[in-house]
Amino acid sequence: MIDLSKLSTERRNPGSMNLDRLSPLEIAALMNSEDENVIKAVHEELPQIARAIELATKSLKNGGRIIYIGAGTSGRLGVLDAAECPPTFGVDPGLVVGLIAGGSQAFIRAVEGAEDSHTLCEEELRHIGLNSKDIVIGLAASGRTPYVVYGLKYANSIGCETVSIACSKDSEIGKEAGTSIEVITGPEILTGSTRLKAGTAQKLILNMISTGSMVGIGKVYQNLMVDVQQTNEKLKVRAQNITMDATGCSRKEAQETLDKAHGSVKTAIVMLLLDVDYDTAKVRLKESQGVIKDVIKSTVQTKEEE
C-alpha cells in the first residue's frame, strides 16, 4: 500500500474541519485566504523557476521543444499551457507539447490506472520523437506519480534537460529532475483535492516558464505579443492595437501595414519603426533571429558607424 501520510497535499487542513457547515460566503472567504499562501509558496521557488525559464529558452533556441508530462490535474494544466502557446505567440503547435497519462481523452475524463504505469510515458515520448534538444517538464502535485517519474528517467537517459514541479518536499520527481521546483502549498481545504492550491501553484509556474521562454526567443517586444495570430475579430483588432502601441501610428496606417506584412504584426512593426518595405523588414528580422529590439539596436549601431 502506498504511504501518503508524509505528503502535505494529503493531510487534513485544520482550518477547514467544519467545511460542510460553512455558508457560501465563508467557503469563498476561506478559499481566498488559503490561496494567498500559494503566492508566497511560489515566491520561495523563484530561483528554480528562473532556471527552468533559462533551460526552456535554451532548448527552443537550439531547435528543441518544451514537453510537459503529467497525470490528472497536473497533466491537464500542462496540456492547457501548451495549447495556449500557438495563438498567443504564433509558434507551431508542436513546439510546446502537453502529454497527459491516458491520452487526450483523459483531459475530459480520468483514465484509471494510467498514472501508475512505468512504461506509458516513455512510449509516448518515443512516439513524439523525444531528442536531447528537448526539455521535459514533469508535473505532479504529490511528487510521486509513476507516469512522471519514469518519463523523467527516460528523458534523462537520452540527454534532455529535465525539470520537475511538485507541491511536496523531497519529491520523487524532484530527485529525477535536473532542476527541481517544489512549491509547498500545504493541505487543501478539501482534503487531497490538489486541483485547488496545488493546481493554482502549478498553473502560475507554467505561466512563468512558457511566457518567460517566449520572451527569450523574441516573441515579445516591450510587453507586447508581437507574433499573435489573427484568428478572430478580437485578435485582428488586437493586432492593430499592438502595432499602434509599438509604433505610435494610426489605426488606418496599422491596418494598411499589416496587410502589406501579410498579417505579421512583428514585420509590420519593423516596417513602421525603420520605414522600410516588407522584404527589407523580413531580412532584418532574420538577421536578428526575430528579435525586434535587436533589429533596432543593430540599425542604430549601423547608423552610428556611418
BELTADA-V528891 format. One record per backbone hydrogen bond with DSSP energy under -0.5 kcal/mol. CO is the residue of the C=O (numbers start at 1). NH is the residue of the N-H. E is the energy in kcal/mol with one decimal. If there is no record, write none. Layout:
BEGIN
co=<CO CO>
nh=<NH NH>
e=<E E>
END
This chain:
BEGIN
co=<2 4 6 7 7 8 9 12 13 14 16 18 19 23 24 25 26 27 28 29 30 31 32 33 33 34 34 35 35 36 37 38 39 40 41 42 43 45 46 47 48 49 50 51 52 53 54 55 56 57 58 59 60 65 65 66 67 68 69 70 71 71 72 73 74 75 76 77 78 79 80 81 82 82 83 84 85 85 86 87 92 92 95 97 97 99 100 103 104 105 105 110 111 113 114 115 119 120 121 122 123 124 125 126 131 134 135 135 136 136 137 138 139 140 141 143 143 145 145 146 147 148 149 150 151 152 153 154 155 155 156 161 162 162 163 164 165 166 168 171 172 173 179 179 180 181 181 182 183 188 189 190 192 193 194 196 197 198 199 200 201 202 203 204 205 206 207 208 209 210 211 212 213 214 215 219 219 221 221 224 224 225 226 229 232 233 234 235 236 237 238 239 240 241 242 243 244 250 251 252 253 254 255 256 257 258 259 261 263 264 265 266 267 268 269 270 271 271 277 278 279 280 281 282 283 284 285 286 288 290 291 291 292 293 294 295 296 297 298 299 300 301 302>
nh=<4 7 8 10 11 11 192 14 16 17 19 21 22 27 28 29 30 31 32 33 34 35 36 36 37 37 38 38 39 40 41 42 43 44 45 45 46 49 50 51 52 53 54 55 56 57 58 59 60 61 62 64 63 67 135 97 137 99 139 101 74 75 76 77 78 79 80 81 82 83 84 85 85 86 87 88 89 91 90 229 95 96 66 68 99 70 103 106 107 108 109 112 114 116 117 147 123 124 125 126 127 128 130 129 134 161 67 137 138 163 69 165 71 167 167 172 173 148 149 150 151 152 153 154 155 156 157 158 158 160 159 136 178 179 138 181 140 183 171 175 176 177 164 181 182 166 183 184 185 13 191 193 194 196 199 200 201 202 203 204 205 206 207 208 209 210 211 212 213 214 215 216 217 219 218 226 227 223 224 221 226 228 266 231 236 237 238 239 240 241 242 243 244 245 246 247 248 254 255 256 257 258 259 260 261 263 262 264 265 268 269 270 271 272 273 274 275 276 281 282 283 284 285 286 287 288 290 289 291 292 294 295 296 297 298 299 300 301 302 303 304 305 306>
e=<-0.9 -1.5 -0.5 -1.6 -0.5 -0.7 -0.6 -0.7 -2.0 -0.7 -1.8 -2.2 -1.3 -2.6 -2.4 -2.5 -2.4 -2.6 -2.4 -2.1 -2.4 -2.3 -0.9 -0.5 -0.5 -1.3 -0.5 -0.9 -1.0 -1.2 -2.3 -2.6 -2.0 -1.4 -0.5 -1.4 -1.4 -2.3 -2.8 -1.8 -1.9 -2.1 -2.3 -2.4 -2.6 -2.6 -2.3 -2.3 -2.3 -2.5 -1.6 -3.5 -1.5 -0.6 -2.9 -3.0 -3.1 -3.1 -2.9 -2.0 -0.9 -1.1 -2.4 -2.4 -1.7 -2.3 -2.6 -2.4 -2.2 -2.4 -1.5 -0.7 -0.9 -0.6 -0.5 -1.3 -3.1 -0.6 -1.9 -1.6 -2.4 -0.5 -2.2 -3.3 -0.5 -1.6 -2.4 -1.9 -1.6 -0.9 -2.3 -0.7 -1.4 -1.2 -1.4 -2.4 -2.2 -2.2 -2.6 -2.6 -2.1 -1.6 -2.4 -1.4 -1.9 -1.1 -2.7 -0.5 -0.6 -2.3 -2.3 -2.7 -0.6 -0.6 -1.9 -1.0 -2.1 -0.8 -2.6 -2.8 -1.0 -2.6 -1.8 -2.0 -2.3 -2.6 -1.8 -1.0 -0.6 -2.4 -1.4 -2.4 -0.5 -1.7 -3.1 -2.5 -2.3 -2.6 -0.6 -1.3 -0.9 -1.6 -2.3 -0.5 -0.6 -2.7 -0.6 -0.7 -1.2 -0.6 -0.7 -2.6 -1.7 -1.6 -1.0 -2.5 -2.5 -2.2 -2.3 -2.3 -2.1 -2.5 -2.3 -1.7 -2.5 -2.6 -2.1 -2.6 -2.2 -1.9 -2.2 -1.8 -1.0 -2.6 -1.6 -0.6 -0.7 -0.5 -2.5 -2.1 -1.5 -1.4 -1.2 -1.8 -1.8 -2.1 -2.2 -2.3 -1.7 -2.7 -2.9 -2.2 -2.6 -3.0 -2.3 -1.4 -3.2 -2.4 -2.6 -2.4 -2.4 -2.5 -2.1 -1.8 -2.0 -3.4 -1.4 -1.7 -0.8 -2.3 -2.4 -1.8 -2.5 -2.2 -3.0 -2.4 -0.8 -1.5 -2.3 -2.4 -2.0 -2.6 -2.4 -2.2 -2.4 -1.3 -3.7 -1.4 -1.5 -0.7 -0.6 -1.7 -2.4 -2.1 -2.6 -1.9 -2.4 -2.3 -2.1 -2.1 -2.2 -2.1 -1.6>
END
